[in-house]
Amino acid sequence: MAVDRRTGATQQELGREGEDLAAQHLEQQGCTVLARNWRSRAGELDIIASRGTLLIVCEVKTRSGTGFGVPAESVTRTKIARIRRLAQQWQCTYHRPWGPVRFDVISVLFDEDGQAWLEHIEGAF
């Protein structure tokens, strides 16, 4: 199990904390979180939220440093295609007749002092 040397948190703990912050942020923006960590055989969606008729599918990336780039940079074309397929699967599974769908990325970066910096990229793809 990998542990971050600066924070002492495992990657899983760091990711969960980032997702908690992202969900709180979305709620503060007037969104309703419908699901977190929704899984199917094809993968996982981090957060599914809504605001009115808008369905928001949010990928959350958390890091404790920029040695490998900023968190949002890890959302590749392959990952985007998977997220789009999973969003369609989620909609079919829950028979939700939504209007528009927006795909967001929330980047959470923890600094050396444990302070979290959040960047919300609406309509990232």
ChimeraX attribute file (.defattr): number of C-alpha atoms within 10 A of each C-alpha:
attribute: neighborCount
match mode: 1-to-1
recipient: residues
	/A:1	5
	/A:2	9
	/A:3	13
	/A:4	14
	/A:5	10
	/A:6	13
	/A:7	14
	/A:8	11
	/A:9	15
	/A:10	14
	/A:11	16
	/A:12	13
	/A:13	13
	/A:14	22
	/A:15	18
	/A:16	16
	/A:17	16
	/A:18	24
	/A:19	24
	/A:20	14
	/A:21	18
	/A:22	26
	/A:23	24
	/A:24	14
	/A:25	15
	/A:26	20
	/A:27	15
	/A:28	10
	/A:29	10
	/A:30	12
	/A:31	19
	/A:32	18
	/A:33	18
	/A:34	12
	/A:35	15
	/A:36	16
	/A:37	14
	/A:38	15
	/A:39	12
	/A:40	11
	/A:41	6
	/A:42	10
	/A:43	14
	/A:44	16
	/A:45	21
	/A:46	21
	/A:47	23
	/A:48	22
	/A:49	21
	/A:50	20
	/A:51	14
	/A:52	11
	/A:53	11
	/A:54	14
	/A:55	24
	/A:56	24
	/A:57	25
	/A:58	27
	/A:59	25
	/A:60	25
	/A:61	23
	/A:62	26
	/A:63	22
	/A:64	23
	/A:65	16
	/A:66	11
	/A:67	7
	/A:68	9
	/A:69	10
	/A:70	16
	/A:71	20
	/A:72	21
	/A:73	11
	/A:74	13
	/A:75	16
	/A:76	10
	/A:77	10
	/A:78	8
	/A:79	13
	/A:80	15
	/A:81	12
	/A:82	15
	/A:83	22
	/A:84	16
	/A:85	13
	/A:86	21
	/A:87	21
	/A:88	11
	/A:89	14
	/A:90	18
	/A:91	13
	/A:92	11
	/A:93	9
	/A:94	8
	/A:95	9
	/A:96	10
	/A:97	10
	/A:98	12
	/A:99	10
	/A:100	9
	/A:101	16
	/A:102	16
	/A:103	19
	/A:104	18
	/A:105	24
	/A:106	25
	/A:107	24
	/A:108	28
	/A:109	23
	/A:110	19
	/A:111	15
	/A:112	12
	/A:113	8
	/A:114	11
	/A:115	11
	/A:116	18
	/A:117	13
	/A:118	17
	/A:119	14
	/A:120	17
	/A:121	15
	/A:122	14
	/A:123	13
	/A:124	15
	/A:125	13
